[in-house]
Amino acid sequence: MEKKIIIELHDVSPFYKNELLNILRMLYEHGIKKFSILLTPNFKGRYRLDKDNSFKDLIKCSKQEIILHGLYHEGKFSLRHILATNREGEFADLSKEETRRRIVEGNKILKNCGIDTHFFVAPAWINNKYLEKILTEQKFKGIGNRWSIKIFNKKKIFSPIITLSNRNILSFLSKKSAKTLIKLYKNFETIRFAIHMQDANDSEKIILWKELIEQTEKRRLISYEDLTSES
């Protein structure tokens, strides 16, 4: 069994331009030439991709897979999801109409920038009951969840995430547990690293990501699109 890995860059937007540059530098220094960019087209309703030409050009020049990652990456406070997110579960409680509007608008902004996307990952991996049907209607190929990637009309691929939290005590715990998770996941065919833009502002996290990348260097780097062709 060939072992694979998807490296995902989460929360990418003009708001995190410097953070993205630092993370890209880290990846390139470690020979990572294939990764997926999870792009938020209008971060917090104030940082539109199509209003920042230099950032737009940076994304296009990277020639990496683009995944739609919400529209605003901002949601309401929810006790139900308090352990998963701090007001970032954008799609948690949206109506069917609002879910569709955000998917369509996000995709439209990307298309206006000359960027195509075929996959979706909800902020904080929190979906709602309308999301998959609407994505299918909008011709998306699949969706990434916390424990799997679902290729619509084909199959669900078990693919656990390793990520580092940016929320106080959870940040400490995630840093302590990351290497343990690598050992637990070592026999799984496909795993994913979710590197968030805020990680770039924590030197301990950058060092840890470098170590985790080195520990998985024998895995083949793949994309969501690769899973589609292989499924």
C-alpha positions in Angstrom: 0.0 0.0 0.0 1.4 3.3 -1.1 1.1 6.0 1.7 0.1 9.5 0.7 -0.3 12.9 2.3 -2.2 16.1 1.4 -0.8 19.3 2.8 -3.5 21.9 3.1 -3.0 25.7 3.7 -6.1 26.9 5.5 -7.6 30.4 5.8 -5.6 31.9 2.8 -6.7 35.4 2.1 -5.2 38.9 1.6 -5.5 39.4 5.3 -2.8 36.8 5.9 -0.5 37.8 3.1 2.7 37.9 5.2 1.8 34.7 7.0 1.3 32.9 3.6 4.7 34.0 2.4 6.3 32.7 5.5 4.6 29.3 5.2 5.4 29.0 1.5 9.0 29.7 2.3 8.9 26.9 4.9 7.4 24.5 2.4 9.8 25.3 -0.4 12.8 25.0 1.9 11.6 21.4 2.7 11.1 20.5 -0.9 7.3 20.6 -0.8 6.2 21.4 -4.3 2.6 20.2 -4.1 -0.1 21.4 -1.7 -3.7 22.6 -1.6 -4.6 26.2 -1.0 -7.9 26.7 0.9 -8.9 30.1 -0.2 -11.5 32.4 1.5 -12.6 34.9 -1.2 -13.9 37.6 1.1 -12.4 37.1 4.5 -14.5 38.6 7.3 -16.4 40.5 4.6 -13.4 43.0 4.3 -10.6 41.3 2.4 -11.8 40.4 -1.1 -9.4 38.5 -3.3 -10.4 40.4 -6.4 -9.5 43.7 -4.7 -5.9 42.8 -4.2 -4.1 42.2 -7.5 -0.7 41.3 -6.0 -2.2 38.7 -3.7 -4.3 37.3 -6.5 -1.3 37.0 -8.7 0.6 35.3 -5.9 -2.1 32.6 -5.7 -2.2 32.1 -9.4 1.6 31.9 -9.8 1.8 29.2 -7.2 0.1 26.9 -9.7 -1.4 24.8 -6.8 -4.8 23.3 -6.3 -7.4 25.8 -5.1 -10.1 24.7 -2.7 -13.0 27.1 -1.8 -12.9 27.6 2.0 -16.2 29.4 2.8 -16.9 33.0 1.8 -16.2 35.0 5.0 -14.8 32.4 7.4 -16.9 34.0 10.1 -19.9 32.6 11.9 -22.0 33.0 15.0 -21.0 31.9 18.5 -22.3 28.4 19.2 -22.2 26.4 22.4 -22.7 23.3 20.3 -19.4 23.9 18.4 -17.4 25.6 21.2 -14.7 23.0 21.2 -14.3 23.0 17.4 -14.2 26.7 16.7 -14.4 30.3 18.0 -17.0 32.0 15.7 -15.5 30.5 12.6 -18.1 27.9 11.8 -19.5 29.9 8.9 -21.9 27.3 7.6 -23.2 25.8 10.9 -26.6 27.3 11.0 -27.2 28.8 7.6 -30.5 28.5 5.7 -30.5 26.7 2.4 -30.8 29.9 0.5 -27.9 31.6 2.4 -25.7 28.5 2.0 -26.3 28.6 -1.8 -25.7 32.3 -2.0 -22.3 32.0 -0.2 -21.2 29.1 -2.4 -22.2 30.9 -5.6 -20.6 34.2 -4.5 -17.4 32.7 -3.4 -17.0 30.7 -6.6 -17.9 33.8 -8.6 -15.1 35.9 -6.9 -12.6 33.1 -7.8 -13.8 32.9 -11.4 -13.5 36.7 -11.7 -9.9 36.3 -10.7 -9.3 33.6 -13.3 -9.2 30.8 -10.6 -11.0 27.5 -10.9 -12.0 25.3 -8.0 -13.7 21.9 -7.8 -13.6 21.2 -4.1 -14.9 22.7 -0.9 -13.9 22.6 2.8 -16.1 24.4 5.3 -14.4 26.6 7.9 -13.7 24.6 11.0 -15.0 21.6 9.0 -18.5 22.4 10.2 -21.1 21.7 7.5 -24.9 21.9 7.4 -27.6 19.6 6.0 -27.9 21.6 2.7 -24.2 21.9 1.9 -23.4 18.7 0.0 -26.5 18.9 -2.2 -25.8 22.5 -3.1 -22.2 21.8 -3.9 -23.3 19.0 -6.2 -25.7 21.3 -7.9 -22.9 23.8 -8.4 -20.8 21.1 -10.1 -18.2 20.7 -7.3 -16.5 17.3 -7.3 -16.1 16.8 -3.6 -15.8 18.1 0.0 -13.2 17.7 2.7 -14.3 16.9 6.2 -12.3 16.4 9.4 -12.0 12.7 9.0 -12.5 12.1 5.3 -12.7 13.4 1.8 -16.0 12.7 0.0 -15.9 12.5 -3.8 -19.4 13.0 -4.9 -21.1 10.0 -6.6 -17.9 8.0 -6.1 -16.7 7.2 -2.6 -15.6 8.5 0.8 -11.9 8.3 1.5 -10.8 8.0 5.1 -8.2 10.7 5.6 -7.7 12.1 9.1 -6.4 15.6 9.8 -3.4 16.7 11.9 -3.8 20.4 12.8 -2.6 22.8 15.4 -5.2 24.9 17.3 -4.8 28.6 17.8 -7.0 28.8 20.8 -5.1 29.2 24.2 -5.0 25.9 26.0 -6.1 24.0 22.9 -3.0 25.3 21.2 -0.8 23.9 23.9 -2.5 20.5 23.8 -2.4 20.3 20.0 1.3 20.9 19.9 1.9 18.3 22.6 -0.3 15.7 20.8 0.8 16.2 17.1 3.8 13.8 17.2 1.6 11.2 19.0 -1.0 11.5 16.2 1.7 11.0 13.5 2.6 7.6 15.2 -1.1 6.6 15.5 -1.7 7.5 11.8 1.5 5.9 10.4 -0.3 2.9 8.9 -3.2 4.9 7.3 -3.0 5.2 3.6 -3.9 8.9 3.3 -3.4 11.6 6.0 -3.7 15.4 5.8 -1.8 18.3 7.4 -3.9 21.4 7.9 -1.5 24.3 8.3 -3.4 27.5 9.3 -2.2 30.9 8.5 -2.0 31.9 12.1 0.5 29.1 12.7 3.1 31.3 11.0 3.0 33.7 14.0 4.0 31.0 16.5 7.7 30.0 16.1 7.1 26.7 18.1 4.4 25.7 15.5 6.7 26.4 12.6 9.4 24.3 14.1 6.9 21.5 14.8 5.5 21.6 11.3 9.0 21.2 9.9 9.5 18.2 12.1 6.2 16.7 11.1 7.0 17.2 7.4 10.3 15.5 7.8 8.7 12.5 9.5 6.3 12.1 6.6 8.7 12.8 3.7 8.3 9.2 2.4 4.6 9.7 1.7 3.6 10.8 -1.8 2.3 14.3 -2.0 -1.2 14.3 -3.6 -4.1 16.7 -4.1 -7.9 16.3 -3.8 -8.0 16.1 -7.6 -5.6 13.2 -7.5 -8.0 11.3 -5.3 -10.8 11.9 -7.8 -8.7 10.3 -10.6 -7.7 7.4 -8.4 -11.2 6.7 -7.0 
